[in-house]
Amino acid sequence: MLTHKLTCALATAGALLYLTPARAEDKKAGELAKAMMTAMGGADGWSRAHFVRYDFKVNAGGKTVVARSHLWDKYTGRYRIDGKNKEGQPTVVLFNSATKEGTAYVNGKKLEGAAAAKDVKDAYAAFINDMYWLAMPWKWMDQGVNLKYLGSRELHDKAYDVVQLTFGKVGLTPGDRYEAWVSPDSHLMEHWNYTLQSGNKGSWDWEYTTTGGIKLASNHKSADGKMSINMGTVKVMDSVPDAVFTDPSSPLPQ
């Protein structure tokens, strides 16, 4: 699966996604970004979101090829990912998104050594990738993000304002280049084109849900209709049992 970037704000203490001024290359791009933030619930609303629960389910050719479940404590960086390995065994990884340290379990058994280190590293990469699909529009105002207005274009018989996003020396893949299509009616990014630094390209429509007073992605459909990335029942919660971040047998909240 594609690996995108959550920018350097993720490395801050507490792993909160602070919104800092972007280096918008023109006034229009900055205005669109601010209007989008407001439409999604505002920067304060995103900062107040404590626990974020979502899934990441990739469907290709009528088959689910990736399925994992996430829970993030944005205030402390505590993180949990549940999934299955290639053998179909249940896996749980408990880690901290700021320190990248944690523990991994297969069938409830704690892994040790190189196997554990690999699973924790892979879980962190999944967090980076999957959270970007959930919350990419919240990242426009991060430090190191460059915004440039490309003009109005037609898509799906609608007019959109198109903003180009490029990146300074931040994130895992600073060579990525994005085109975000923002509806002048909803003020939301409803379509996304990207060219990754690897050369891979993609084109996706975005759908949203509202939870905890903010908007997050609920589903994505590829422009060619061959794939979807569904985020499950996305929830922002005020509290969860502490055990979900320490005990792999403790069930994730639904």
DRENDO-1510 file (C-alpha; in Angstrom, 1 decimal, always signed):
<recs>
REC; n; res; u; v; w
REC; 1; MET; +0.0; +0.0; +0.0 .
REC; 2; LEU; +1.0; +3.6; -0.5 .
REC; 3; THR; +3.1; +5.3; +2.2 .
REC; 4; HIS; +2.4; +9.0; +2.6 .
REC; 5; LYS; +3.4; +11.5; +5.1 .
REC; 6; LEU; +2.2; +12.9; +8.4 .
REC; 7; THR; +4.5; +15.9; +8.7 .
REC; 8; CYS; +6.9; +16.8; +11.5 .
REC; 9; ALA; +4.1; +17.9; +13.8 .
REC; 10; LEU; +3.6; +14.2; +14.7 .
REC; 11; ALA; +7.0; +14.2; +16.3 .
REC; 12; THR; +6.1; +16.8; +18.9 .
REC; 13; ALA; +5.6; +15.9; +22.5 .
REC; 14; GLY; +2.2; +14.4; +23.1 .
REC; 15; ALA; +1.8; +13.6; +19.4 .
REC; 16; LEU; -0.8; +16.4; +18.9 .
REC; 17; LEU; -1.3; +17.6; +15.3 .
REC; 18; TYR; -0.6; +21.2; +15.7 .
REC; 19; LEU; -1.6; +23.4; +12.9 .
REC; 20; THR; +1.2; +25.9; +12.0 .
REC; 21; PRO; +1.3; +28.3; +9.2 .
REC; 22; ALA; +2.0; +26.8; +5.7 .
REC; 23; ARG; +4.1; +28.6; +3.2 .
REC; 24; ALA; +1.2; +29.3; +0.9 .
REC; 25; GLU; +2.6; +30.6; -2.4 .
REC; 26; ASP; -0.4; +32.7; -3.1 .
REC; 27; LYS; -3.2; +34.4; -1.2 .
REC; 28; LYS; -6.0; +32.3; -2.9 .
REC; 29; ALA; -4.5; +28.9; -1.8 .
REC; 30; GLY; -4.2; +30.2; +1.8 .
REC; 31; GLU; -7.8; +31.4; +1.8 .
REC; 32; LEU; -9.0; +28.0; +0.4 .
REC; 33; ALA; -7.1; +26.2; +3.1 .
REC; 34; LYS; -8.6; +28.3; +5.9 .
REC; 35; ALA; -12.1; +27.9; +4.5 .
REC; 36; MET; -11.6; +24.1; +4.4 .
REC; 37; MET; -10.4; +24.0; +8.0 .
REC; 38; THR; -13.5; +25.9; +9.1 .
REC; 39; ALA; -15.8; +23.6; +7.1 .
REC; 40; MET; -14.2; +20.5; +8.7 .
REC; 41; GLY; -14.8; +21.8; +12.2 .
REC; 42; GLY; -12.0; +24.2; +12.8 .
REC; 43; ALA; -8.4; +23.8; +14.1 .
REC; 44; ASP; -9.6; +24.0; +17.7 .
REC; 45; GLY; -12.0; +21.1; +17.1 .
REC; 46; TRP; -9.2; +18.9; +15.6 .
REC; 47; SER; -6.9; +19.8; +18.5 .
REC; 48; ARG; -9.6; +18.9; +21.0 .
REC; 49; ALA; -10.2; +15.4; +19.5 .
REC; 50; HIS; -8.8; +13.0; +22.0 .
REC; 51; PHE; -9.2; +9.4; +20.9 .
REC; 52; VAL; -9.6; +8.6; +17.2 .
REC; 53; ARG; -11.0; +5.1; +16.2 .
REC; 54; TYR; -11.0; +4.0; +12.6 .
REC; 55; ASP; -10.3; +1.2; +10.2 .
REC; 56; PHE; -8.4; +0.9; +7.0 .
REC; 57; LYS; -9.9; -1.5; +4.5 .
REC; 58; VAL; -8.6; -1.7; +0.9 .
REC; 59; ASN; -10.9; -3.4; -1.6 .
REC; 60; ALA; -9.5; -4.3; -5.0 .
REC; 61; GLY; -11.3; -6.4; -7.6 .
REC; 62; GLY; -14.1; -7.2; -5.2 .
REC; 63; LYS; -11.7; -8.6; -2.5 .
REC; 64; THR; -10.5; -7.1; +0.7 .
REC; 65; VAL; -6.7; -7.1; +0.4 .
REC; 66; VAL; -5.8; -5.0; +3.5 .
REC; 67; ALA; -7.8; -4.8; +6.7 .
REC; 68; ARG; -6.6; -3.3; +10.0 .
REC; 69; SER; -8.1; -1.4; +12.9 .
REC; 70; HIS; -6.7; +1.7; +14.6 .
REC; 71; LEU; -7.0; +3.5; +17.9 .
REC; 72; TRP; -5.0; +6.7; +18.6 .
REC; 73; ASP; -4.7; +8.7; +21.7 .
REC; 74; LYS; -3.8; +12.1; +20.2 .
REC; 75; TYR; -2.9; +13.6; +23.6 .
REC; 76; THR; -0.2; +11.1; +24.5 .
REC; 77; GLY; +0.7; +9.3; +21.3 .
REC; 78; ARG; -0.5; +5.9; +22.5 .
REC; 79; TYR; -1.4; +3.8; +19.5 .
REC; 80; ARG; -2.9; +0.4; +18.8 .
REC; 81; ILE; -3.3; -1.5; +15.5 .
REC; 82; ASP; -5.1; -4.8; +15.2 .
REC; 83; GLY; -4.9; -6.9; +12.1 .
REC; 84; LYS; -3.9; -10.3; +10.7 .
REC; 85; ASN; -0.6; -11.5; +9.3 .
REC; 86; LYS; +0.0; -13.4; +6.1 .
REC; 87; GLU; -0.9; -16.7; +7.8 .
REC; 88; GLY; -4.3; -15.2; +8.9 .
REC; 89; GLN; -3.3; -15.1; +12.6 .
REC; 90; PRO; -4.6; -12.1; +14.7 .
REC; 91; THR; -2.0; -9.5; +15.4 .
REC; 92; VAL; -1.9; -6.5; +17.8 .
REC; 93; VAL; +0.8; -3.9; +18.0 .
REC; 94; LEU; +0.9; -1.4; +20.9 .
REC; 95; PHE; +3.3; +1.6; +20.4 .
REC; 96; ASN; +3.7; +5.3; +20.8 .
REC; 97; SER; +3.5; +7.4; +17.7 .
REC; 98; ALA; +6.0; +9.9; +19.0 .
REC; 99; THR; +8.7; +7.5; +20.3 .
REC; 100; LYS; +8.0; +4.7; +17.7 .
REC; 101; GLU; +8.6; +2.2; +20.6 .
REC; 102; GLY; +6.2; -0.6; +21.4 .
REC; 103; THR; +5.3; -4.3; +21.6 .
REC; 104; ALA; +3.9; -6.7; +19.1 .
REC; 105; TYR; +1.7; -9.8; +19.6 .
REC; 106; VAL; +0.6; -12.7; +17.4 .
REC; 107; ASN; -2.2; -14.9; +18.6 .
REC; 108; GLY; -1.8; -13.2; +21.9 .
REC; 109; LYS; +1.8; -14.1; +22.3 .
REC; 110; LYS; +4.4; -11.3; +22.7 .
REC; 111; LEU; +7.1; -11.3; +20.1 .
REC; 112; GLU; +10.7; -10.7; +20.9 .
REC; 113; GLY; +13.9; -9.6; +19.2 .
REC; 114; ALA; +14.0; -8.9; +15.4 .
REC; 115; ALA; +10.5; -10.1; +14.8 .
REC; 116; ALA; +9.0; -7.7; +17.4 .
REC; 117; ALA; +11.1; -4.8; +16.1 .
REC; 118; LYS; +9.9; -5.4; +12.5 .
REC; 119; ASP; +6.3; -5.5; +13.5 .
REC; 120; VAL; +6.5; -2.3; +15.5 .
REC; 121; LYS; +8.3; -0.6; +12.6 .
REC; 122; ASP; +5.6; -1.9; +10.1 .
REC; 123; ALA; +2.9; -0.7; +12.4 .
REC; 124; TYR; +4.3; +2.8; +12.6 .
REC; 125; ALA; +4.5; +2.9; +8.8 .
REC; 126; ALA; +0.9; +1.8; +8.7 .
REC; 127; PHE; -0.1; +4.6; +11.0 .
REC; 128; ILE; +1.7; +7.1; +8.8 .
REC; 129; ASN; +0.0; +5.8; +5.7 .
REC; 130; ASP; -3.5; +5.2; +7.1 .
REC; 131; MET; -3.9; +8.3; +9.1 .
REC; 132; TYR; -3.0; +10.4; +6.1 .
REC; 133; TRP; -5.9; +8.8; +4.2 .
REC; 134; LEU; -8.1; +9.6; +7.2 .
REC; 135; ALA; -7.0; +13.2; +7.9 .
REC; 136; MET; -4.9; +14.6; +5.0 .
REC; 137; PRO; -7.0; +17.8; +4.6 .
REC; 138; TRP; -6.2; +18.7; +8.2 .
REC; 139; LYS; -2.5; +18.7; +7.3 .
REC; 140; TRP; -2.5; +21.6; +4.8 .
REC; 141; MET; -1.4; +24.2; +7.3 .
REC; 142; ASP; +1.5; +22.3; +8.7 .
REC; 143; GLN; +5.0; +23.7; +8.6 .
REC; 144; GLY; +6.8; +22.7; +5.5 .
REC; 145; VAL; +3.7; +22.4; +3.3 .
REC; 146; ASN; +3.7; +24.6; +0.3 .
REC; 147; LEU; +0.4; +25.6; -1.3 .
REC; 148; LYS; -0.2; +26.9; -4.8 .
REC; 149; TYR; -3.5; +27.7; -6.4 .
REC; 150; LEU; -3.7; +26.2; -9.9 .
REC; 151; GLY; -7.1; +27.6; -10.9 .
REC; 152; SER; -10.6; +26.4; -11.4 .
REC; 153; ARG; -11.2; +23.1; -13.2 .
REC; 154; GLU; -14.2; +20.8; -14.1 .
REC; 155; LEU; -14.6; +17.3; -12.7 .
REC; 156; HIS; -17.7; +15.2; -12.5 .
REC; 157; ASP; -19.6; +18.1; -14.1 .
REC; 158; LYS; -18.7; +20.3; -11.2 .
REC; 159; ALA; -16.3; +23.2; -10.8 .
REC; 160; TYR; -13.5; +22.8; -8.3 .
REC; 161; ASP; -10.7; +25.0; -7.0 .
REC; 162; VAL; -7.4; +23.1; -7.5 .
REC; 163; VAL; -4.5; +23.6; -5.0 .
REC; 164; GLN; -1.1; +22.0; -5.5 .
REC; 165; LEU; +0.7; +20.7; -2.4 .
REC; 166; THR; +4.4; +20.3; -2.3 .
REC; 167; PHE; +6.7; +19.7; +0.7 .
REC; 168; GLY; +9.9; +20.9; +2.2 .
REC; 169; LYS; +12.2; +18.5; +4.0 .
REC; 170; VAL; +9.4; +17.0; +6.1 .
REC; 171; GLY; +7.7; +13.6; +6.3 .
REC; 172; LEU; +8.8; +10.2; +5.0 .
REC; 173; THR; +8.3; +11.1; +1.3 .
REC; 174; PRO; +9.0; +14.8; +0.7 .
REC; 175; GLY; +9.1; +14.3; -3.0 .
REC; 176; ASP; +5.4; +13.7; -3.3 .
REC; 177; ARG; +3.3; +16.2; -5.2 .
REC; 178; TYR; -0.5; +16.5; -4.8 .
REC; 179; GLU; -3.4; +18.2; -6.5 .
REC; 180; ALA; -6.3; +18.8; -4.2 .
REC; 181; TRP; -9.7; +19.6; -5.7 .
REC; 182; VAL; -11.8; +21.7; -3.3 .
REC; 183; SER; -15.6; +22.2; -3.8 .
REC; 184; PRO; -16.6; +25.9; -3.7 .
REC; 185; ASP; -19.9; +24.7; -2.3 .
REC; 186; SER; -18.9; +22.3; +0.5 .
REC; 187; HIS; -15.4; +23.8; +0.9 .
REC; 188; LEU; -14.1; +20.2; +1.3 .
REC; 189; MET; -11.4; +18.4; -0.7 .
REC; 190; GLU; -13.6; +16.1; -2.7 .
REC; 191; HIS; -10.9; +14.7; -5.0 .
REC; 192; TRP; -7.2; +14.1; -4.8 .
REC; 193; ASN; -4.5; +13.4; -7.4 .
REC; 194; TYR; -1.0; +12.5; -6.4 .
REC; 195; THR; +2.3; +11.8; -7.9 .
REC; 196; LEU; +4.6; +10.1; -5.4 .
REC; 197; GLN; +8.4; +10.5; -5.3 .
REC; 198; SER; +8.5; +6.9; -6.4 .
REC; 199; GLY; +6.7; +7.9; -9.6 .
REC; 200; ASN; +3.4; +6.1; -8.7 .
REC; 201; LYS; +0.3; +8.1; -9.4 .
REC; 202; GLY; -3.3; +7.9; -8.1 .
REC; 203; SER; -6.6; +9.7; -8.4 .
REC; 204; TRP; -9.3; +9.3; -5.7 .
REC; 205; ASP; -12.7; +10.7; -4.7 .
REC; 206; TRP; -13.1; +11.4; -1.0 .
REC; 207; GLU; -16.2; +11.1; +1.2 .
REC; 208; TYR; -16.5; +12.3; +4.8 .
REC; 209; THR; -18.2; +11.7; +8.1 .
REC; 210; THR; -18.7; +14.0; +11.0 .
REC; 211; THR; -17.8; +12.8; +14.5 .
REC; 212; GLY; -16.9; +14.8; +17.6 .
REC; 213; GLY; -17.7; +18.0; +15.8 .
REC; 214; ILE; -15.1; +17.5; +13.0 .
REC; 215; LYS; -15.0; +15.9; +9.6 .
REC; 216; LEU; -12.7; +13.0; +8.7 .
REC; 217; ALA; -12.6; +10.8; +5.7 .
REC; 218; SER; -15.1; +7.8; +5.6 .
REC; 219; ASN; -14.4; +6.3; +2.2 .
REC; 220; HIS; -12.3; +6.8; -1.0 .
REC; 221; LYS; -13.0; +5.5; -4.5 .
REC; 222; SER; -10.3; +5.4; -7.2 .
REC; 223; ALA; -11.1; +7.3; -10.4 .
REC; 224; ASP; -11.0; +4.1; -12.4 .
REC; 225; GLY; -13.5; +2.4; -10.1 .
REC; 226; LYS; -11.2; -0.5; -9.4 .
REC; 227; MET; -10.4; +0.2; -5.8 .
REC; 228; SER; -11.8; +1.6; -2.6 .
REC; 229; ILE; -10.3; +2.5; +0.8 .
REC; 230; ASN; -12.9; +2.4; +3.5 .
REC; 231; MET; -12.2; +3.8; +7.0 .
REC; 232; GLY; -14.9; +1.9; +8.8 .
REC; 233; THR; -17.0; +3.6; +11.5 .
REC; 234; VAL; -14.9; +6.6; +12.2 .
REC; 235; LYS; -15.3; +7.9; +15.8 .
REC; 236; VAL; -13.8; +10.6; +17.9 .
REC; 237; MET; -14.2; +9.6; +21.6 .
REC; 238; ASP; -13.6; +11.4; +24.9 .
REC; 239; SER; -12.5; +8.3; +26.7 .
REC; 240; VAL; -11.5; +4.6; +26.2 .
REC; 241; PRO; -10.4; +2.0; +28.7 .
REC; 242; ASP; -6.7; +2.3; +29.5 .
REC; 243; ALA; -6.3; -1.5; +29.0 .
REC; 244; VAL; -6.7; -1.2; +25.2 .
REC; 245; PHE; -3.3; +0.3; +25.0 .
REC; 246; THR; -1.6; -2.2; +27.3 .
REC; 247; ASP; -3.4; -5.5; +27.0 .
REC; 248; PRO; -3.7; -7.0; +23.5 .
REC; 249; SER; -6.7; -9.2; +24.7 .
REC; 250; SER; -8.7; -6.1; +25.6 .
REC; 251; PRO; -11.1; -5.5; +22.7 .
REC; 252; LEU; -11.0; -2.3; +20.7 .
REC; 253; PRO; -14.0; +0.0; +21.2 .
REC; 254; GLN; -16.5; -0.3; +18.3 .
</recs>
